[in-house]
Amino acid sequence: MASRATQTVARFSFPFRLPGLTVAQPAGQYRVEQDEALIEAVSRHACRRLGAVIHLPAIGRQASAWQMVPVDPADLQAALEKDQEHAMTAIHFRQSYTRPVRRAAATHLFAVGQRVRMKAGFIKSAIRSPDVYRITCVLPPQGTSFQYRIRNDEERHERVTTEDNLEPVDRN
């Protein structure tokens, strides 16, 4: 009878126990080697699991010693299924029993009618725009910054700019 060995990675989201291990193992990815016997009586390739070995500790964890612990493939499969059920229960619990967090709505920094100035920078010097503007309308945000429609009395048009490009005019 021919046999083969396959290597897989078992992923556990939660700590787990297996028969033959004295302590619970932490969540992580574990290298597993499985020995299988090929069944020659069928026309397709089929195999029967003979045994498995799990490498401890998990992949990526530092340890002074490595262990190869024999485990029953059925026990390993049961532990993986239990871990999957636990993960699904945790997700369901979070979705079912947690209330949505209400956050205070962000508000515009400037109000309609307020006088503002464009911050100094490339755009202001390139446009040669007037100094003081009046906010004519508050607009929805663009990305993370609120937008405003502004106008200077010397111009015949309005501009749209974001809050981070404006600064209030000091009242002296």
Secondary structure in CASP SS format (residue, H / E / C, confidence):
PFRMAT SS
TARGET T0000
AUTHOR 0000-0000-0000
METHOD secondary structure of the structure
MODEL  1
M C 1.00
A C 1.00
S E 1.00
R E 1.00
A E 1.00
T E 1.00
Q E 1.00
T E 1.00
V E 1.00
A E 1.00
R E 1.00
F E 1.00
S C 1.00
F C 1.00
P C 1.00
F E 1.00
R C 1.00
L C 1.00
P C 1.00
G C 1.00
L C 1.00
T C 1.00
V C 1.00
A C 1.00
Q E 1.00
P C 1.00
A C 1.00
G E 1.00
Q E 1.00
Y E 1.00
R E 1.00
V E 1.00
E E 1.00
Q E 1.00
D E 1.00
E E 1.00
A E 1.00
L E 1.00
I E 1.00
E C 1.00
A C 1.00
V C 1.00
S C 1.00
R C 1.00
H C 1.00
A E 1.00
C E 1.00
R E 1.00
R E 1.00
L E 1.00
G E 1.00
A E 1.00
V E 1.00
I E 1.00
H E 1.00
L E 1.00
P C 1.00
A C 1.00
I C 1.00
G C 1.00
R C 1.00
Q C 1.00
A C 1.00
S C 1.00
A C 1.00
W C 1.00
Q E 1.00
M E 1.00
V E 1.00
P E 1.00
V E 1.00
D C 1.00
P H 1.00
A H 1.00
D H 1.00
L H 1.00
Q H 1.00
A H 1.00
A H 1.00
L H 1.00
E H 1.00
K H 1.00
D H 1.00
Q H 1.00
E H 1.00
H H 1.00
A H 1.00
M H 1.00
T H 1.00
A H 1.00
I H 1.00
H H 1.00
F H 1.00
R H 1.00
Q H 1.00
S H 1.00
Y H 1.00
T C 1.00
R C 1.00
P C 1.00
V C 1.00
R C 1.00
R C 1.00
A C 1.00
A C 1.00
A C 1.00
T C 1.00
H C 1.00
L C 1.00
F C 1.00
A C 1.00
V C 1.00
G C 1.00
Q C 1.00
R E 1.00
V E 1.00
R E 1.00
M E 1.00
K C 1.00
A C 1.00
G C 1.00
F H 1.00
I H 1.00
K H 1.00
S H 1.00
A H 1.00
I H 1.00
R C 1.00
S C 1.00
P C 1.00
D C 1.00
V E 1.00
Y E 1.00
R E 1.00
I E 1.00
T E 1.00
C E 1.00
V E 1.00
L E 1.00
P E 1.00
P E 1.00
Q E 1.00
G C 1.00
T C 1.00
S E 1.00
F E 1.00
Q E 1.00
Y E 1.00
R E 1.00
I E 1.00
R E 1.00
N C 1.00
D C 1.00
E C 1.00
E C 1.00
R C 1.00
H C 1.00
E E 1.00
R E 1.00
V E 1.00
T E 1.00
T E 1.00
E H 1.00
D H 1.00
N H 1.00
L E 1.00
E E 1.00
P E 1.00
V C 1.00
D C 1.00
R C 1.00
N C 1.00
END
